[in-house]
């Protein structure tokens, strides 16, 4: 039970830290916040609001902004999974399944697939918070430094 409580506390602390560095950087501009975490399932869910600076020429959310949401969430999870070290992105693949509209509130659920010493494997699902529809998926690897 103590291990579970320590993990839950770490998720909360590291999520608050990395998503609010106060540097005006990319992760902070994404305005993500922790929604849920599940120790048994090894998942962490973040909410991402869509923002006007993310709009593409057709009025939807740009694919690069969506990829940035995945990388921001993966990065936070990889950094607390890496323990004392930070972690860096090695590779990431994104599949776009549906368009994302401006005004949507998005949930991005990260699944820790394998937390090894040299690589951390993750996958994630991006859904519309209002409908639960799956919008995009991603997977990738992070290396503890």
Secondary structure, DSSP 8 states (H G I E B T S, - for coil): -HHHHHHHHHHHHHHHHHH--SS--HHHHTT-EEEEEETTTTEEEEEEE--GGGB-TTSBB-HHHHHHHHHHHHHHHHHHHTTTS-EEEEEEEEEE-S--BTT-EEEEEEEEEEE-SS-EEEEEEEEETTT--EEEEEEEEEEE-
